[in-house]
């Protein structure tokens, strides 16, 4: 309530003409005449806290009508309008709030300081629709966010054309590890644990990181501030995959004292099916748990949190290829090489992923405007990738990584009049261990990484219609790896000149090396928000971010089975630096709103994987791709509209276009999302059990901007070698998907609501492939699916 | 309920703050400790026991004569060094040669012979012989040992019958998890074999 008042208050205030300057002073007291220390008094845009005697003072106030708002936790707020003509003395007597403590103690918790960027939010009711899917799927609700997939279960978000290390995912204030390397590492996150998802396009979230060249995904868990206890269970069934999930959560809220949440999710899904065949070995399993307990005191709170994510993900059998010939056959046949009957069984290749997060938080509120937060978190990732191997090796993981990350964050926040300040330090230590028992040289070596960052962000409201923010961050990063290089590879890479001091041991055909890199980076963000009129808003932001090469970019060295290519990292890579300018224009009419977001992102030393030739091995020829750097420019536009046609009919539209260019070679960048246009028509009728019907159309155009990386290989045909082209470049044709969603709500128990939803995806059973799916060379995307969801609130 | 902020409460909070500071210090210490406890015991290099480095095909003429040995050796596996391909000499005209292929890992110490593993897992393996030029076709040996438990061919043994002078290449491919029931796969046609390639080597061959 208070929050709403405050917002309302901020909006209705117009800086009245400032001819005369007046002072208002006074006291805030309770009815027993005792001063209320640290209570809040707002006049116009300004806020003060009362001192130890309950005194406050405002100087230089303009004459005219203005609103005054006085608040103190546990007391009823006072809202009034006064006409300032001269200096005034006002004493406020606050009445104690006896009924319930409805005030929300921590007001600033989720509010953002980056007022110059319009953040995109996904609400709980939307998130719940994706209960049976992945985080990456849900994020596509936001215009400008697409997904990079390996099959249908491993889904990574792409923000304005950028992904992986460029898009950190922050869940519950912890930066999620192990989701950055390679395209087949998806964020280890149970979508059911999200209460709200925020997408920041660009590097403006400096409190989280300075390397978010693409953007940030910020996930906040469900948190209840009211004194209540409730539970929720979501049951899903999906005809495609013939499986489903169950997710149950219990939330105990309290604004003072103990509160806690607990959630667990199980998922069991068999082979998915494309329109004309089974996608063999694409089943998956998940078992997740998360829980937290929090104690809220008068002006502090302390909480601890733990979450466990475990997934077993089958990788399409047909995507396990050998050499170039196998790849050629797969691309040309257009049918997967392996199609078996439907099964729930998951064979190799598969991923077995575990992710533990444990953390403790302490927040202390000096007063309502100043607070400090401390957080220690620990993450443990265990990643096993199994490949199709001979004999007993089949039971040994081909990749076995254990990643441990400790981090400590201290954040300080202060709001003062029309200034707000946030600053803090983060430090983290990470260790990766690649188990040599795999019998395969690991793609990611052992390493230790230490990071330290310090930031400051400031926001100033010049007037009600104009605010400016600016932030600066410094990051120190040090990585020390231990890696064996084949001497032949070391020489081929030409490392001897520059990196011979990394060599610490000679193991016959291999060098033992300890590569060591140190980085000092600065990043910044600055921008403004201008209200052009009552319903026109303009947000402009410029940000500069630096991203260091990640371990796969540095150290990859060898055959990557999932893609059938030899991937080579480069020790000579330098950090990548991006400067992004983004503008958002937001206009609201009575029943129609429009949001246009053009941007340009200029990236110096953009790292990307590109084909450079062939290497012949005993398994035949393999294309060699290496990490290179260039200067890139990504420009694009995202558009969203929302039209309330009538009370019952709504229309939503979104459009996203990005153009990525290698400005050195003057050619398009690889893997840029094609133009996409979404339309949604929604019908809701409250009287009919809150019936909601929704038809969605998703058009993805063909990407015509792509670099030509095709190569030739020799195959034997009619007793002679024939050179054929392996087309790895041409994007698949455009496609159009229709989906339908319907929902009704029933009152159950005393105050519970049960929601029954029925969804059909890919209604027309369209056969299509997606440019940004790494398995597009091997199989079609999934076909039609019927889904039933039952959500019970109690 | 009184909401006067008592001194008591503040004292409590400062005590909490003290506790907090201690906790924070402890955490920093843990962090520092874990970063210092970096042990220098280096993990040994990975033994790539599974790696095939050497493929040898020995063709022995029926009724006596010079055997022909074809060998393909790539000791650095996926590494950049080119393989070493050797052919001991030409095949003679009008002879029938019995060929036997062996797979070894010579990067390991001691050398591992991988051929028995392939025989044990015969159901999941098949070799294919493709030729180019004027050479006659290579066919599968008919001995029982050339077949898996299901009676389908594995193909480690092959037969090459020469007639007149000829030149061309022989490509030997080892397919893992082939579709042995695919059209013409049993006859040695790789077109419908699917699976993935474990080895693929090419030799230049002459019949003189």
Contacts between the chains, C-beta under 8 A, distances in Angstrom:
chain1	res1	chain2	res2	distance
A	30	B	3	7.0
A	30	B	4	7.4
A	32	B	4	7.8
A	34	B	4	5.1
A	37	B	5	5.8
A	38	B	5	7.8
A	72	B	3	8.0
A	74	B	1	7.9
A	74	B	3	4.8
A	75	B	3	7.1
A	96	B	1	7.5
A	96	B	3	6.3
A	98	B	1	7.9
A	297	B	13	7.6
A	297	B	16	7.6
A	298	B	5	8.0
A	298	B	9	6.2
A	298	B	13	7.6
A	299	B	13	6.6
A	300	B	13	6.6
A	300	B	16	6.2
A	320	B	196	5.5
A	321	B	196	5.6
A	321	B	197	7.9
A	322	B	175	8.0
A	322	B	176	7.5
A	322	B	195	8.0
A	322	B	196	4.0
A	322	B	197	2.9
A	322	B	198	6.7
A	322	B	200	7.5
A	323	B	197	4.9
A	323	B	200	6.0
A	325	B	197	6.7
A	325	B	200	7.1
A	326	B	196	5.8
A	326	B	197	5.5
A	337	B	194	4.0
A	337	B	195	7.2
A	338	B	177	8.0
A	338	B	179	8.0
A	338	B	194	6.3
A	360	B	23	7.8
A	362	B	20	5.4
A	362	B	23	7.4
A	364	B	13	7.8
A	364	B	16	7.9
A	364	B	17	6.8
A	364	B	20	7.2
A	374	B	20	6.9
A	374	B	24	5.8
A	376	B	27	4.5
A	388	B	176	6.7
A	388	B	177	6.6
A	388	B	196	6.8
A	389	B	50	6.4
A	390	B	50	6.3
A	390	B	114	7.8
A	390	B	117	5.9
A	390	B	118	7.5
A	390	B	121	6.1
A	390	B	124	7.7
A	390	B	176	7.0
A	390	B	198	7.5
A	391	B	117	5.3
A	391	B	120	7.0
A	391	B	121	5.8
A	393	B	50	5.3
A	406	B	30	7.2
A	406	B	31	5.3
A	406	B	34	6.1
A	408	B	24	7.9
A	408	B	27	5.8
A	408	B	28	6.6
A	408	B	31	6.1
A	410	B	24	7.9
A	427	B	31	7.0
A	429	B	31	5.8
A	429	B	34	6.1
A	429	B	35	4.7
A	431	B	34	7.8
A	431	B	38	8.0
A	433	B	43	7.8
A	434	B	43	7.7
A	436	B	43	5.3
A	436	B	44	6.1
A	436	B	45	7.0
A	436	B	46	4.5
A	436	B	47	7.7
A	438	B	46	6.8
A	439	B	46	6.4
A	439	B	47	6.1
A	439	B	48	6.0
A	439	B	49	5.5
A	439	B	50	5.5
A	440	B	46	6.6
A	440	B	48	6.6
A	440	B	50	7.6
A	441	B	46	5.0
A	441	B	48	6.7
A	442	B	46	7.1
A	446	B	43	6.2
A	448	B	35	7.4
A	448	B	38	5.8
A	450	B	35	6.2
A	482	B	42	6.1
A	482	B	43	7.2
A	484	B	45	4.6
A	484	B	46	7.4
A	486	B	76	5.4
A	486	B	77	7.9
A	486	B	79	4.4
A	488	B	76	4.6
A	488	B	79	4.4
A	488	B	80	5.4
A	488	B	81	4.4
A	489	B	76	7.7
A	489	B	79	5.2
A	489	B	80	5.9
A	492	B	79	7.8
A	492	B	80	3.9
A	505	B	42	7.5
A	507	B	45	5.5
A	509	B	75	7.4
A	509	B	76	6.9
A	509	B	107	7.2
A	510	B	45	5.6
A	512	B	42	6.6
A	512	B	45	7.5
A	558	B	78	4.9
A	559	B	78	4.6
A	566	B	78	6.2
A	615	B	78	7.5
A	615	B	80	5.8
A	616	B	74	7.9
A	616	B	82	6.3
A	616	B	83	6.3
A	617	B	74	5.9
A	617	B	77	6.6
A	617	B	78	5.6
A	617	B	83	7.4
A	618	B	52	5.4
A	618	B	53	6.7
A	618	B	55	6.6
A	618	B	72	6.5
A	618	B	74	4.6
A	618	B	77	7.6
A	618	B	83	6.4
A	618	B	199	5.4
A	618	B	200	7.6
A	618	B	201	6.5
A	619	B	52	7.8
A	619	B	197	5.7
A	619	B	198	6.4
A	619	B	199	5.8
A	619	B	200	6.0
A	620	B	173	7.8
A	620	B	197	5.6
A	620	B	199	7.8
A	620	B	200	3.5
A	622	B	78	7.7
A	716	B	130	4.6
A	716	B	131	7.9
A	716	B	132	5.8
A	716	B	171	6.2
A	719	B	131	6.5
A	719	B	132	5.2
A	719	B	133	6.7
A	719	B	168	7.4
A	720	B	132	5.2
A	720	B	133	7.4
A	721	B	132	5.8
A	721	B	169	7.5
